[in-house]
Amino acid sequence: MAFGGVLVEANITAALDACKDGGTFDHKKFFKSCGLHDKSADDIKKAFAIIDQDKSGFIEEDELKLFLQNFKSGARVLNDAETKAFLGAGDTDGDGKIGFLFIYLIKKRRSEQIKV
């Protein structure tokens, strides 16, 4: 698993089970359920690097569609509506991609100092 050492397998399974049906993915619930919500900025940077599969420094729409598969091979692909909603939540400047401020999608305490 790509997230070994960062997340607990049981939490990943629970998070994926909660959104296994199309139209049920909610990024806030997923981040909390899988355990990313409470991780350090360094662990979230590791997660970002895993999701940014082309290593462009951004997470683009095609990478978001495959988001769940980063957590477990064989997980479903996000549908267009889920992908657009997820992208909209993280695309702070309207360029069609999510930058490293991805951390703010995840963290519960926005006041935490994060160095990028």
N, C-alpha and C positions, 0 to 999 in steps of 0.2 A: 504494500500500500504506500502510495506517495506521501501520505500524511502520517506515517509511522513516526513515533516519537513526539508528535505534535498533538495528535488527537487520539482519543480512546475509541477503539473499534466499535464497541457497543453503542457509543454516542453517534457515530457515523451511521450505523445501521438504523438506529431509531430515527435519525433525521431524514434518511432516505426513505424509510417506510412511511413517514408522515407526508411525503410528497410524491409517492409512487404513481399516483394517477395524474393525468394531464390536467392542467389548470389549478393544481393545488400547491404549487411552489410559492413560498413567501420568503424572501431572502432574510428578513428579520427573524422569523421563526426558525429558519434553517440554521442560521449562524448561532442562535442561542442553543438549539437542540444538539447540534454537533459539537459544541464546546468552543468554537472559535470566539464567541462573544466575550469570554473571560480570559482569553490568551493575551500574552504580552505583545507589544508592538513588534518585537523581533520574530515571534512565532507567526504573526499575521503577515510580516514581510515574506516569510518562508511560504506561506499559503499563496500570497500574491504571485510569487515566482513560479509556483507549480501551475497555477491557473493561467498565467501568461505564457502559454505554450510556445509561442513564436519568439519569445524573449525580446519583444519590441519595447517593453517598458509600459505597455498599456494592455488592457483587456478589451478586446474588440467583440463585436456582436457574435461572430462565429465562435469565439472562445466561450462566450457566455452560454450559447446553446448547449455546449458540451460540459458545462460547469459541474453537473452532478457526477459525470463520469470521472472527474478528477478524484472523487472520493471513493468510488468503487467502479471497477470496470463492469460493464453491462448495465449500469444505471441508465435511466431514460434520458433522452434529449429534452431540453426545455422547449416548449412550444413557442410560437412567435409572440403571443401576447405576454407570456411569462418573461421571455427574453427582453422584449421592449420595456416592460415595467422595471425589470432589474437594471437595464441599461439607463433608464430614466432616473433611477434612484442614485446612480453613481456617476453619471456624466455631468459633472459640475460646470463645464464650460461649453457644452453643446457640440463638441467635436465628434460625437459618435463613438467615444471610447471612454473607458474608466482608467484614470491614472492612479497613482499610488495613494491618493486620498481614499482609496478603497477601504483603508483602515477605519475611516469614519463611518462607513456602512456597518461595520462590525462592532466597534467599541460601544459599550454602554456609557462609559464616562468620557464624553467628548473633551473634557478638560485635561485629559492625560496628555502630557507632552510627548509628541511623536517626532522623531528626527528622520527625515527622508534623505 
